[in-house]
Amino acid sequence: MTRYQLPIVGRVTALRDAGADPLLDPYARRIRYLRVSVTDRCNYRCTYCMPESLAGEVEFQPRAALMSFEEIERVVAVFARFGVRKVRLTGGEPTVRRGIVDLVARLVRVPGIAQVVMTSNGHLLDELAAPLAAAGLAAINISLDTLDAARFTELTGRGDLARVQAGVAAARAAGLAVKLNTVALRGVNDGELAALCRYAWMHGAVPRFIEHMPMSDGRLFEAAAELPARAIREALTAAFGPLAPARRDASTTGDAGPARYWTTGDGHEVGIISAMTEHFCDDCNRLRLTSTGELHACLGHDDAINLRDVVRAGGSDGDVVRAIAGAVSGKRVGHAFALDGTGAPRKHMIRMGG
């Protein structure tokens, strides 16, 4: 893996004036995609995200500290004025935030926003999928790391595989586009890659496999469990024959996320998110807004600018734009994740939603 050697710029404190394009970063990458965490709370305790062992040191934010729906809507509207077209709602687990259906409806109506989507563990989707779709949600990514019920509970801490499977069915019945996200782990679920693909395709979903990323100072990362993209492709090729790069709609690639997609000989599609071994930083088009308003330009670094504080201090939209521009101007060329778990940020994945 290539390690980035550019000097680390500390916390962004000097905000540059917002020009005509505050969402163009120093490496000519254009921001079109905003990930918004709506809560840092989750009903699961996944081993690679927020296991019970971290519960004593990860203090959930008081509800008053969370951005209100009005604040989120205002900030999203500012982003939309400058070209953001896609908003993904994350958590923690976004469906545990009270009123989440109303937030989707609000954001769908923001001028310029073309698509509102969500990432979820699926636990509550059996009851929420239809209302979310009716509110305008276009698509949902559902975490599904194994099809073995006992292993699922072990990996998720509190999860119920049957409930998630019911959520997948409900999401498809509601007309949502569905992707199933699997964190691929050697010695854990690497023997299930083909079965997970077949399950996804059978339910009209696209399977995606994600390389495990070190967060929380790398404490949750086990190098021996890392399953690189190459090994994932080799396993899929052994099961389904040669893979070919998928053709993507050029009109939407600017809003796309980090996955690279492949097709099997019979036309099925599978995605791989290879943050560790085949990085995609050169094409990064994303920013992340936490539930408490911290705007992170990169998942792999800790520096941030707080937009909630700008809004609550009575800042104008122009002040919000200048804060956004300051964060974008400090966006790194890439992350510093290494295969031994070093180079990890201190922040926890549960606060960022991936």
C-alpha positions as CSV (number, residue, x, y, z in Angstrom):
1,M,0.0,0.0,0.0
2,T,1.1,3.5,-0.8
3,R,1.6,5.7,2.3
4,Y,1.0,9.4,1.8
5,Q,4.0,11.5,2.5
6,L,2.7,15.1,2.3
7,P,3.0,17.0,5.6
8,I,0.1,16.8,7.9
9,V,-1.7,20.1,8.2
10,G,-3.1,20.6,11.7
11,R,-6.6,21.6,12.6
12,V,-7.9,24.1,10.0
13,T,-8.2,27.4,11.8
14,A,-7.8,30.0,9.1
15,L,-10.8,30.1,6.9
16,R,-10.1,31.3,3.4
17,D,-12.6,33.6,1.7
18,A,-15.3,31.6,-0.1
19,G,-14.8,32.1,-3.8
20,A,-17.0,31.1,-6.7
21,D,-16.3,27.4,-6.0
22,P,-15.8,26.7,-2.3
23,L,-16.2,23.0,-2.9
24,L,-13.1,22.6,-5.1
25,D,-10.3,21.3,-3.0
26,P,-6.5,21.9,-3.4
27,Y,-6.2,18.8,-5.6
28,A,-9.0,19.9,-8.0
29,R,-11.4,17.4,-6.6
30,R,-15.0,18.6,-6.7
31,I,-17.3,17.9,-3.8
32,R,-20.7,16.7,-4.8
33,Y,-21.6,14.2,-2.1
34,L,-22.3,15.0,1.6
35,R,-22.6,12.3,4.2
36,V,-24.6,13.4,7.2
37,S,-24.6,11.5,10.5
38,V,-27.8,12.2,12.3
39,T,-26.9,10.4,15.6
40,D,-23.9,8.7,17.2
41,R,-26.2,6.2,18.9
42,C,-26.7,2.6,17.6
43,N,-28.7,-0.4,18.6
44,Y,-25.8,-2.7,17.6
45,R,-22.2,-3.1,18.9
46,C,-20.3,-4.4,15.9
47,T,-16.8,-5.6,16.7
48,Y,-15.1,-3.5,14.0
49,C,-17.1,-0.3,14.8
50,M,-18.1,0.1,18.4
51,P,-17.8,-3.1,20.4
52,E,-18.9,-3.2,24.1
53,S,-15.3,-2.8,25.0
54,L,-15.4,0.8,23.9
55,A,-18.7,1.6,25.7
56,G,-16.9,3.0,28.7
57,E,-15.0,5.5,26.8
58,V,-17.3,6.5,24.0
59,E,-19.8,8.9,25.6
60,F,-22.9,9.5,23.4
61,Q,-23.7,13.1,22.8
62,P,-26.6,14.7,24.7
63,R,-29.6,15.2,22.4
64,A,-29.3,19.0,22.8
65,A,-25.8,18.8,21.2
66,L,-27.1,17.1,18.1
67,M,-27.9,19.3,15.1
68,S,-31.6,19.8,14.8
69,F,-33.5,18.9,11.6
70,E,-33.8,22.7,10.9
71,E,-30.0,23.1,11.2
72,I,-29.3,20.1,9.0
73,E,-31.7,21.3,6.4
74,R,-30.1,24.7,6.4
75,V,-26.6,23.4,6.0
76,V,-27.6,21.0,3.3
77,A,-29.3,23.8,1.4
78,V,-26.0,25.8,1.5
79,F,-24.1,22.8,0.2
80,A,-26.7,22.4,-2.6
81,R,-26.2,25.9,-3.8
82,F,-22.6,25.0,-4.6
83,G,-23.1,21.7,-6.3
84,V,-23.7,19.0,-3.8
85,R,-26.3,16.7,-5.3
86,K,-26.3,13.6,-3.1
87,V,-26.9,13.4,0.6
88,R,-26.4,10.1,2.5
89,L,-27.9,9.8,6.0
90,T,-25.8,7.8,8.4
91,G,-25.2,7.3,12.1
92,G,-24.5,5.6,14.4
93,E,-27.7,4.0,13.2
94,P,-29.9,6.7,11.5
95,T,-33.2,4.9,12.0
96,V,-32.9,5.3,15.8
97,R,-33.1,9.1,15.5
98,R,-36.7,10.1,16.2
99,G,-38.4,11.7,13.3
100,I,-36.0,10.4,10.7
101,V,-38.8,10.1,8.1
102,D,-39.5,13.8,8.5
103,L,-35.8,14.6,7.9
104,V,-35.8,12.7,4.7
105,A,-38.9,14.5,3.5
106,R,-37.2,17.9,4.4
107,L,-34.0,17.1,2.5
108,V,-35.7,15.7,-0.6
109,R,-37.4,19.2,-1.0
110,V,-34.1,21.1,-0.8
111,P,-33.5,22.8,-4.2
112,G,-30.6,21.1,-6.0
113,I,-30.5,17.9,-4.0
114,A,-31.1,15.1,-6.5
115,Q,-30.9,12.1,-4.3
116,V,-31.2,11.4,-0.5
117,V,-30.0,7.9,0.5
118,M,-29.2,6.1,3.7
119,T,-26.9,3.6,5.3
120,S,-28.5,1.4,8.0
121,N,-28.0,-1.9,9.9
122,G,-31.5,-2.8,8.8
123,H,-32.8,-3.7,12.2
124,L,-35.8,-1.3,12.1
125,L,-36.4,-1.3,8.3
126,D,-39.3,-3.8,8.4
127,E,-41.4,-1.0,9.8
128,L,-39.6,2.1,8.4
129,A,-38.8,1.1,4.8
130,A,-42.2,2.0,3.4
131,P,-42.5,5.4,5.2
132,L,-38.9,6.3,4.2
133,A,-39.6,5.5,0.6
134,A,-42.8,7.5,0.7
135,A,-40.9,10.4,2.1
136,G,-38.6,10.3,-0.9
137,L,-35.6,8.1,0.1
138,A,-34.1,6.8,-3.1
139,A,-31.8,4.0,-1.9
140,I,-30.4,2.3,1.1
141,N,-27.2,0.4,2.0
142,I,-27.8,-2.3,4.5
143,S,-25.0,-3.9,6.5
144,L,-25.0,-7.7,6.3
145,D,-21.7,-9.4,7.2
146,T,-22.8,-13.0,7.4
147,L,-25.8,-15.2,6.7
148,D,-25.1,-17.4,9.8
149,A,-27.4,-16.3,12.6
150,A,-25.0,-17.1,15.4
151,R,-22.1,-15.5,13.7
152,F,-24.2,-12.5,13.0
153,T,-25.1,-12.0,16.6
154,E,-21.4,-12.4,17.6
155,L,-20.2,-9.8,15.0
156,T,-23.0,-7.3,15.8
157,G,-23.1,-7.7,19.5
158,R,-26.9,-7.4,19.7
159,G,-28.0,-8.1,16.1
160,D,-30.9,-10.3,14.9
161,L,-30.2,-11.7,11.4
162,A,-33.9,-12.5,10.8
163,R,-34.9,-8.9,11.5
164,V,-32.3,-7.6,9.1
165,Q,-33.4,-10.0,6.4
166,A,-37.0,-8.8,6.9
167,G,-35.7,-5.3,6.5
168,V,-34.0,-6.1,3.2
169,A,-37.3,-7.6,2.0
170,A,-39.2,-4.5,3.2
171,A,-36.8,-2.1,1.5
172,R,-37.2,-3.9,-1.8
173,A,-40.9,-4.1,-1.5
174,A,-41.0,-0.4,-0.9
175,G,-39.2,0.2,-4.1
176,L,-35.8,1.3,-2.6
177,A,-32.6,0.5,-4.5
178,V,-30.7,-1.8,-2.1
179,K,-27.0,-2.5,-1.6
180,L,-25.8,-5.0,0.9
181,N,-22.5,-4.0,2.6
182,T,-20.2,-6.7,4.0
183,V,-17.0,-5.9,5.9
184,A,-14.8,-8.7,4.6
185,L,-12.8,-10.4,7.3
186,R,-10.3,-13.2,6.8
187,G,-11.2,-16.2,9.0
188,V,-14.6,-14.8,9.8
189,N,-16.8,-14.5,6.8
190,D,-14.4,-15.0,3.9
191,G,-16.0,-18.4,3.2
192,E,-19.4,-16.7,2.6
193,L,-18.6,-14.2,-0.1
194,A,-20.2,-16.2,-2.9
195,A,-23.3,-17.0,-0.7
196,L,-23.7,-13.3,0.2
197,C,-23.6,-12.4,-3.5
198,R,-26.2,-15.0,-4.3
199,Y,-28.4,-13.8,-1.5
200,A,-28.1,-10.2,-2.6
201,W,-28.9,-11.0,-6.2
202,M,-31.8,-13.2,-5.3
203,H,-33.3,-10.2,-3.5
204,G,-32.6,-7.6,-6.2
205,A,-29.8,-6.0,-4.3
206,V,-26.1,-5.3,-5.2
207,P,-23.6,-7.0,-2.9
208,R,-20.5,-4.9,-1.8
209,F,-17.4,-6.0,0.1
210,I,-15.5,-3.5,2.2
211,E,-11.9,-3.7,3.3
212,H,-11.6,-3.3,7.1
213,M,-10.3,0.2,8.0
214,P,-8.4,1.1,11.2
215,M,-10.2,3.7,13.3
216,S,-10.2,4.4,17.0
217,D,-6.4,4.7,16.9
218,G,-6.3,1.3,15.2
219,R,-7.3,-0.5,18.3
220,L,-10.1,-2.4,16.6
221,F,-8.0,-3.4,13.6
222,E,-6.5,-6.9,13.3
223,A,-4.0,-7.1,10.4
224,A,-4.4,-10.9,10.3
225,A,-8.2,-10.5,9.5
226,E,-7.6,-8.0,6.7
227,L,-9.0,-9.4,3.4
228,P,-7.7,-7.3,0.5
229,A,-9.6,-6.4,-2.6
230,R,-7.5,-8.7,-4.7
231,A,-8.4,-11.7,-2.6
232,I,-12.0,-10.8,-2.7
233,R,-11.9,-10.7,-6.5
234,E,-10.1,-14.0,-6.6
235,A,-12.8,-15.6,-4.5
236,L,-15.6,-14.2,-6.6
237,T,-13.8,-15.2,-9.8
238,A,-13.5,-18.8,-8.5
239,A,-17.2,-18.8,-7.8
240,F,-18.6,-17.0,-10.8
241,G,-15.9,-16.8,-13.4
242,P,-14.0,-13.8,-14.7
243,L,-15.2,-10.4,-13.6
244,A,-15.3,-7.3,-15.9
245,P,-15.3,-3.7,-14.8
246,A,-18.9,-2.5,-14.7
247,R,-20.1,0.3,-17.0
248,R,-21.4,3.2,-15.0
249,D,-23.8,5.9,-16.0
250,A,-21.5,8.9,-16.8
251,S,-24.3,11.3,-15.7
252,T,-24.2,10.1,-12.1
253,T,-20.5,9.1,-11.6
254,G,-19.8,12.5,-10.1
255,D,-22.2,11.7,-7.3
256,A,-20.8,8.2,-6.8
257,G,-19.2,6.8,-3.7
258,P,-16.0,4.9,-3.3
259,A,-17.0,1.5,-4.6
260,R,-15.6,0.0,-7.8
261,Y,-18.1,-2.2,-9.5
262,W,-17.6,-5.5,-11.4
263,T,-19.9,-7.7,-13.4
264,T,-20.0,-11.4,-13.7
265,G,-20.4,-13.2,-17.0
266,D,-24.2,-13.5,-16.4
267,G,-24.5,-9.8,-15.8
268,H,-24.7,-9.6,-12.0
269,E,-23.0,-6.7,-10.3
270,V,-20.8,-6.6,-7.3
271,G,-18.9,-3.7,-5.6
272,I,-15.6,-3.6,-3.7
273,I,-14.6,-0.7,-1.4
274,S,-10.8,-1.0,-1.2
275,A,-9.7,1.8,1.1
276,M,-6.6,-0.1,2.3
277,T,-4.9,-1.8,-0.6
278,E,-6.3,0.0,-3.7
279,H,-7.1,3.5,-2.4
280,F,-9.5,5.8,-4.2
281,C,-8.5,9.1,-2.7
282,D,-7.7,10.7,-6.0
283,D,-11.4,10.6,-6.9
284,C,-12.8,11.6,-3.5
285,N,-15.9,13.7,-3.9
286,R,-17.1,13.5,-0.3
287,L,-17.4,15.4,3.0
288,R,-18.7,14.1,6.3
289,L,-20.9,16.0,8.7
290,T,-21.2,14.5,12.2
291,S,-24.4,14.7,14.3
292,T,-22.9,17.5,16.3
293,G,-21.9,19.6,13.3
294,E,-18.2,18.7,12.8
295,L,-17.4,18.8,9.1
296,H,-14.6,16.3,8.3
297,A,-12.9,16.5,4.9
298,C,-11.4,13.0,5.3
299,L,-12.5,9.9,7.1
300,G,-8.9,9.2,7.9
301,H,-8.0,12.4,9.7
302,D,-9.3,14.0,12.9
303,D,-9.3,17.7,12.0
304,A,-12.7,19.3,11.5
305,I,-14.6,22.6,11.5
306,N,-17.9,22.8,13.4
307,L,-20.8,24.1,11.3
308,R,-23.3,23.7,14.1
309,D,-21.4,26.3,16.2
310,V,-21.4,28.7,13.3
311,V,-25.2,28.4,12.9
312,R,-25.9,28.6,16.6
313,A,-23.7,31.7,17.0
314,G,-26.1,33.5,14.6
315,G,-23.8,33.1,11.5
316,S,-25.1,34.0,8.1
317,D,-25.2,31.6,5.2
318,G,-22.0,33.4,4.0
319,D,-20.4,32.4,7.3
320,V,-21.4,28.8,6.8
321,V,-19.9,28.9,3.2
322,R,-16.6,30.3,4.5
323,A,-16.4,27.6,7.2
324,I,-17.1,25.0,4.5
325,A,-14.5,26.5,2.2
326,G,-12.0,26.4,5.1
327,A,-12.6,22.7,5.6
328,V,-12.3,21.9,1.9
329,S,-9.1,24.0,1.5
330,G,-7.6,21.7,4.2
331,K,-8.6,18.5,2.6
332,R,-5.6,16.1,2.4
333,V,-4.4,14.3,-0.7
334,G,-5.3,11.1,1.0
335,H,-5.5,9.1,4.2
336,A,-2.6,7.5,6.1
337,F,-4.1,4.0,6.8
338,A,-1.5,1.3,6.9
339,L,-2.0,-2.5,6.9
340,D,-0.5,-2.8,10.4
341,G,-3.3,-0.6,11.8
342,T,-1.1,2.5,12.1
343,G,-2.0,5.9,10.6
344,A,-5.5,5.7,12.1
345,P,-7.4,8.7,13.3
346,R,-8.5,8.9,17.0
347,K,-12.2,9.3,16.1
348,H,-14.5,6.3,16.3
349,M,-16.4,5.0,13.2
350,I,-19.7,5.1,15.1
351,R,-19.5,8.9,15.1
352,M,-18.9,9.1,11.4
353,G,-21.1,6.5,9.8
354,G,-18.3,5.3,7.5
